[in-house]
Amino acid sequence: MRADVVIVGGGPAGCFAGEALAKEGFDVVIAEEHGEVGNPSCCTGIIGISGLRELGIKPGRWALGKLRRAIFYPPSNKPIELTRGRVEALVVDRVAFDRDLARRAVDAGATLLPKSRCVDLKLGREPRVKLKGINEVEFKARLVVGADGSASTIARKAGLLKVARYLKCAQMETFAELRSDTVELYFGNSLAPGFFAWLTPAGEFCRAGLGTCRGGALRKLRSFVEAHPVASRKIKQGKMLTFSTGLIPEPLSRKICTDRVMLVGDAAGHVKPLTGGGIYIGLSCARLAVEAAAAALDGEPTVKTLRAYERAVARKFGREFELEIRARRIFERIPDGGLNSIFGLLAMEDVREFVLKHADFDHHSKLIQAFIGEGPKLLRSLGLKRVLKYLHYLKP
């Protein structure tokens, strides 16, 4: 069988790209290994309002709630609240959200094949994608797009993986006593080394999750929900509804294109390094991939023509990725006492106002750059010279 474009993976990035390419008039096939689009998913499902607006996606029935504030719990468990008094993000039903994008792709003319797992990719002038499911079928394509997640088969078969770094994460849906407009984030080196745990309201449910760069995420999540001195009191024990595990890839840990192959979404490592969020960046980069692919398919989609995608991503998010990765490396090395000191700064009105002025939900580098440029002066004026060493590490 033949198609202009075979997209492996029916998640948000794959379906978003599939819709756009189908609208360009290409014959598009989307292969999804699971029988149900959007399920399973290990995702908090938080999308910034500004990001949705930029992508041209209007909130639908998949929007479960609106977030106006965040409460941070450092290792000391002294809560620190940040809010600008406005809606910053939506919490979404990932199954419904993913299905909506899949429906839009099909309506645009793409063919969706559920229960079709990619088991092999043969490269060449006409790449061949072998799918196994209800039936075994092989597609010849002019272009293959890997949208098959952080452990992408396409990335591996195409030789695009470099030294891959991952965070391990686990999440459960349960019931908890939370404000409907507030996400809670918990930090500590024994709790979630190198990352954090979260409680996110999702309609009538709560998503409790955790990421870690060391140790097992599942074991740490169980400890968090059962024994954390603050979170465990909010969670209704024994009321787990769903459970999932996953990997969060690190950006720049893989190439994103080669001859007749492109990667999008988690497969490309397109996530926010500081929070692991991938919906906005994944869809934004998928749009850039479509622009490069449509131009390349007018001729031969070789690595030379597809590199326009790499350049476009570097222009839009290159600095973002580099600064956030650098900040993550520093964060991974800070002991609990240092975390308490840093979060304690947010209790100071001048620092809190600085953060709220420069923070951007979808572009964390704006705050990092502001701290690099203006932070030293602010911290010295507050007599907080001991924290300057962390800012020094952020500089190139």
Beta strands, then each sheet from edge to edge (+ up, - down):
strand 1: 2-8
strand 2: 28-31
strand 3: 46-48
strand 4: 63-67
strand 5: 69-73
strand 6: 80-83
strand 7: 89-92
strand 8: 111-113
strand 9: 116-122
strand 10: 128-133
strand 11: 136-146
strand 12: 166-174
strand 13: 182-186
strand 14: 197-202
strand 15: 205-212
strand 16: 242-249
strand 17: 257-258
strand 18: 261-263
sheet 1: 8+ 2+ 1+ 11+ 10- 9+
sheet 2: 8+ 2+ 1+ 11+ 18+ 17-
sheet 3: 3+ 7- 4+
sheet 4: 6+ 5- 13- 14+ 15- 12+ 16-
end
